[in-house]
Amino acid sequence: MGFSIALIIFSLLLMLLVLMHKGKGGGLSDMFGGGMQSSVGGSSVAERNLDRITVVVGLLWFACIVVLGLMLKLDS
């Protein structure tokens, strides 16, 4: 039960983190004018930290999926 709740929380958090990322161009953000605001310089510290947090939450989400799959397999 605890891993299902963790999976829901990690899923919502992952969606929020992905939506917070700035468009890199070449996709739908360019089509609607989002690419015009891209900076010439590199990534800021906040963007790099957001990337790191997103990767960590994604790995935790994946771990929850694996654990839930193993628990379901062992129960049957």
Biotite code that builds the C-alpha atoms (Angstrom):
import biotite.structure as struc

atoms = struc.array([
    struc.Atom([0.000, 0.000, 0.000], chain_id="A", res_id=1, res_name="MET", atom_name="CA", element="C"),
    struc.Atom([2.808, 2.400, 0.836], chain_id="A", res_id=2, res_name="GLY", atom_name="CA", element="C"),
    struc.Atom([4.510, 1.948, -2.538], chain_id="A", res_id=3, res_name="PHE", atom_name="CA", element="C"),
    struc.Atom([1.250, 2.707, -4.387], chain_id="A", res_id=4, res_name="SER", atom_name="CA", element="C"),
    struc.Atom([0.900, 5.992, -2.519], chain_id="A", res_id=5, res_name="ILE", atom_name="CA", element="C"),
    struc.Atom([4.576, 6.781, -3.174], chain_id="A", res_id=6, res_name="ALA", atom_name="CA", element="C"),
    struc.Atom([4.030, 6.020, -6.871], chain_id="A", res_id=7, res_name="LEU", atom_name="CA", element="C"),
    struc.Atom([1.108, 8.445, -7.050], chain_id="A", res_id=8, res_name="ILE", atom_name="CA", element="C"),
    struc.Atom([3.106, 11.171, -5.290], chain_id="A", res_id=9, res_name="ILE", atom_name="CA", element="C"),
    struc.Atom([6.184, 10.622, -7.477], chain_id="A", res_id=10, res_name="PHE", atom_name="CA", element="C"),
    struc.Atom([4.007, 10.626, -10.620], chain_id="A", res_id=11, res_name="SER", atom_name="CA", element="C"),
    struc.Atom([2.421, 13.967, -9.736], chain_id="A", res_id=12, res_name="LEU", atom_name="CA", element="C"),
    struc.Atom([5.775, 15.446, -8.741], chain_id="A", res_id=13, res_name="LEU", atom_name="CA", element="C"),
    struc.Atom([7.387, 14.221, -11.956], chain_id="A", res_id=14, res_name="LEU", atom_name="CA", element="C"),
    struc.Atom([4.629, 15.783, -14.065], chain_id="A", res_id=15, res_name="MET", atom_name="CA", element="C"),
    struc.Atom([5.069, 19.081, -12.241], chain_id="A", res_id=16, res_name="LEU", atom_name="CA", element="C"),
    struc.Atom([8.849, 19.035, -12.649], chain_id="A", res_id=17, res_name="LEU", atom_name="CA", element="C"),
    struc.Atom([8.670, 18.234, -16.366], chain_id="A", res_id=18, res_name="VAL", atom_name="CA", element="C"),
    struc.Atom([6.185, 21.038, -16.938], chain_id="A", res_id=19, res_name="LEU", atom_name="CA", element="C"),
    struc.Atom([8.492, 23.469, -15.132], chain_id="A", res_id=20, res_name="MET", atom_name="CA", element="C"),
    struc.Atom([11.313, 22.897, -17.643], chain_id="A", res_id=21, res_name="HIS", atom_name="CA", element="C"),
    struc.Atom([11.990, 25.575, -20.207], chain_id="A", res_id=22, res_name="LYS", atom_name="CA", element="C"),
    struc.Atom([11.405, 24.628, -23.839], chain_id="A", res_id=23, res_name="GLY", atom_name="CA", element="C"),
    struc.Atom([14.655, 23.816, -25.651], chain_id="A", res_id=24, res_name="LYS", atom_name="CA", element="C"),
    struc.Atom([13.279, 24.543, -29.125], chain_id="A", res_id=25, res_name="GLY", atom_name="CA", element="C"),
    struc.Atom([12.482, 22.370, -32.086], chain_id="A", res_id=26, res_name="GLY", atom_name="CA", element="C"),
    struc.Atom([9.188, 21.200, -30.637], chain_id="A", res_id=27, res_name="GLY", atom_name="CA", element="C"),
    struc.Atom([5.778, 22.578, -29.863], chain_id="A", res_id=28, res_name="LEU", atom_name="CA", element="C"),
    struc.Atom([7.262, 25.437, -27.837], chain_id="A", res_id=29, res_name="SER", atom_name="CA", element="C"),
    struc.Atom([8.901, 26.778, -31.019], chain_id="A", res_id=30, res_name="ASP", atom_name="CA", element="C"),
    struc.Atom([5.622, 26.554, -32.902], chain_id="A", res_id=31, res_name="MET", atom_name="CA", element="C"),
    struc.Atom([3.897, 28.856, -30.426], chain_id="A", res_id=32, res_name="PHE", atom_name="CA", element="C"),
    struc.Atom([6.760, 31.333, -30.069], chain_id="A", res_id=33, res_name="GLY", atom_name="CA", element="C"),
    struc.Atom([8.493, 29.822, -27.045], chain_id="A", res_id=34, res_name="GLY", atom_name="CA", element="C"),
    struc.Atom([11.780, 29.440, -28.908], chain_id="A", res_id=35, res_name="GLY", atom_name="CA", element="C"),
    struc.Atom([12.213, 33.181, -29.312], chain_id="A", res_id=36, res_name="MET", atom_name="CA", element="C"),
    struc.Atom([12.966, 33.579, -25.618], chain_id="A", res_id=37, res_name="GLN", atom_name="CA", element="C"),
    struc.Atom([15.914, 31.184, -25.540], chain_id="A", res_id=38, res_name="SER", atom_name="CA", element="C"),
    struc.Atom([19.061, 32.586, -24.007], chain_id="A", res_id=39, res_name="SER", atom_name="CA", element="C"),
    struc.Atom([22.423, 32.641, -25.755], chain_id="A", res_id=40, res_name="VAL", atom_name="CA", element="C"),
    struc.Atom([24.359, 31.544, -22.676], chain_id="A", res_id=41, res_name="GLY", atom_name="CA", element="C"),
    struc.Atom([24.431, 28.203, -20.935], chain_id="A", res_id=42, res_name="GLY", atom_name="CA", element="C"),
    struc.Atom([22.059, 26.811, -18.369], chain_id="A", res_id=43, res_name="SER", atom_name="CA", element="C"),
    struc.Atom([21.573, 28.636, -15.118], chain_id="A", res_id=44, res_name="SER", atom_name="CA", element="C"),
    struc.Atom([22.125, 27.017, -11.743], chain_id="A", res_id=45, res_name="VAL", atom_name="CA", element="C"),
    struc.Atom([18.372, 26.779, -11.169], chain_id="A", res_id=46, res_name="ALA", atom_name="CA", element="C"),
    struc.Atom([17.858, 24.920, -14.456], chain_id="A", res_id=47, res_name="GLU", atom_name="CA", element="C"),
    struc.Atom([20.660, 22.475, -13.691], chain_id="A", res_id=48, res_name="ARG", atom_name="CA", element="C"),
    struc.Atom([19.234, 21.831, -10.223], chain_id="A", res_id=49, res_name="ASN", atom_name="CA", element="C"),
    struc.Atom([15.778, 21.323, -11.746], chain_id="A", res_id=50, res_name="LEU", atom_name="CA", element="C"),
    struc.Atom([17.313, 18.795, -14.150], chain_id="A", res_id=51, res_name="ASP", atom_name="CA", element="C"),
    struc.Atom([18.983, 16.942, -11.283], chain_id="A", res_id=52, res_name="ARG", atom_name="CA", element="C"),
    struc.Atom([15.827, 16.879, -9.181], chain_id="A", res_id=53, res_name="ILE", atom_name="CA", element="C"),
    struc.Atom([13.823, 15.625, -12.167], chain_id="A", res_id=54, res_name="THR", atom_name="CA", element="C"),
    struc.Atom([16.289, 12.792, -12.763], chain_id="A", res_id=55, res_name="VAL", atom_name="CA", element="C"),
    struc.Atom([16.239, 11.763, -9.087], chain_id="A", res_id=56, res_name="VAL", atom_name="CA", element="C"),
    struc.Atom([12.425, 11.793, -8.937], chain_id="A", res_id=57, res_name="VAL", atom_name="CA", element="C"),
    struc.Atom([12.317, 9.828, -12.204], chain_id="A", res_id=58, res_name="GLY", atom_name="CA", element="C"),
    struc.Atom([14.637, 7.181, -10.772], chain_id="A", res_id=59, res_name="LEU", atom_name="CA", element="C"),
    struc.Atom([12.544, 6.954, -7.594], chain_id="A", res_id=60, res_name="LEU", atom_name="CA", element="C"),
    struc.Atom([9.400, 6.623, -9.743], chain_id="A", res_id=61, res_name="TRP", atom_name="CA", element="C"),
    struc.Atom([11.043, 3.808, -11.718], chain_id="A", res_id=62, res_name="PHE", atom_name="CA", element="C"),
    struc.Atom([12.138, 2.076, -8.503], chain_id="A", res_id=63, res_name="ALA", atom_name="CA", element="C"),
    struc.Atom([8.547, 2.194, -7.206], chain_id="A", res_id=64, res_name="CYS", atom_name="CA", element="C"),
    struc.Atom([7.328, 0.612, -10.450], chain_id="A", res_id=65, res_name="ILE", atom_name="CA", element="C"),
    struc.Atom([9.882, -2.206, -10.139], chain_id="A", res_id=66, res_name="VAL", atom_name="CA", element="C"),
    struc.Atom([9.100, -2.837, -6.455], chain_id="A", res_id=67, res_name="VAL", atom_name="CA", element="C"),
    struc.Atom([5.340, -2.884, -7.100], chain_id="A", res_id=68, res_name="LEU", atom_name="CA", element="C"),
    struc.Atom([5.855, -5.288, -10.011], chain_id="A", res_id=69, res_name="GLY", atom_name="CA", element="C"),
    struc.Atom([7.943, -7.614, -7.858], chain_id="A", res_id=70, res_name="LEU", atom_name="CA", element="C"),
    struc.Atom([5.399, -7.460, -5.032], chain_id="A", res_id=71, res_name="MET", atom_name="CA", element="C"),
    struc.Atom([2.576, -8.358, -7.427], chain_id="A", res_id=72, res_name="LEU", atom_name="CA", element="C"),
    struc.Atom([4.594, -11.199, -8.907], chain_id="A", res_id=73, res_name="LYS", atom_name="CA", element="C"),
    struc.Atom([5.440, -12.650, -5.491], chain_id="A", res_id=74, res_name="LEU", atom_name="CA", element="C"),
    struc.Atom([1.843, -12.395, -4.258], chain_id="A", res_id=75, res_name="ASP", atom_name="CA", element="C"),
    struc.Atom([0.430, -14.490, -7.098], chain_id="A", res_id=76, res_name="SER", atom_name="CA", element="C"),
])
